[in-house]
Each structure stands twice: as structure tokens, then as C-alpha cells.
Amino acid sequence: MASNQAAFTVFDPPPTVTSVTAVLNNSTSPCTANLNCQLVVQGGGLVFVTGYQIVETNTTLIRAANPSTPIPWNTVTTSAFSIATPGIYTVVITNPNQPGGGSASVSAQFTVNQ
């Protein structure tokens, strides 16, 4: 008797970032303080469980919708957020489920206009 079954583990890819742009909610206009904005993250290794955290405000974001391309995605738009003060902010993008049980993170900066 033979079996073709084998156990294997699948890990998430580490995220990479080429750019992060803050835009007004559901638009391409630049993000402005005190209005609802979203981040457009471009890079690689973006999957269902990728986390997005704005460091300075400790705000956790999620993916606004599933992109229509196969995963891992190259572009993701996050859920909405609002920041009261214009400036340059940092987002940390994290994928859990890495070899060895840890996570992989990368950070990038974006601008909120006045």
C-alpha cells in the first residue's frame, strides 16, 4: 500500500515596501490632518494576515479590501484612519508565520498634510 500524503509547512513571505502614500479616504488626493485617510502600500509579500501599525499614534490598520490579484499582493489599501497633526509618520508592516515561529517587519514613512 502506498500513500502520497506528506506533511509540509507553509510560511508567509517577509513583507517588502517600495512606497507608502497617505491619501484621503477612497481617493487619490493627499491625506490631510483631521480627515479620514488610507495608506496605499506598494511592495511585496503582502498577504491576508499582514499587519499595519502607525507607530506615532499606535493605530492598527487592516486591509480595506482584498486586491483582485493573487497573493502575495504588491499593492494594498488599508482601512481608514485620522491623524490630528500634520507631519511625517512611520508605518510598520508585519507578517507573522515566519520560519522559526517569529514575524518579519519592515517600516516606511508617509506624510499627512495640513
Protein Blocks (a to p, Z undefined) as FASTA:
>chain_A
ZZfbdcddddddddddfbdcdddehiabdcdehiacddddddehiafklccddfklopac
ddfbdcfbdcddfbdcddddddfbgcddddddddehiehhiacdddddddddZZ
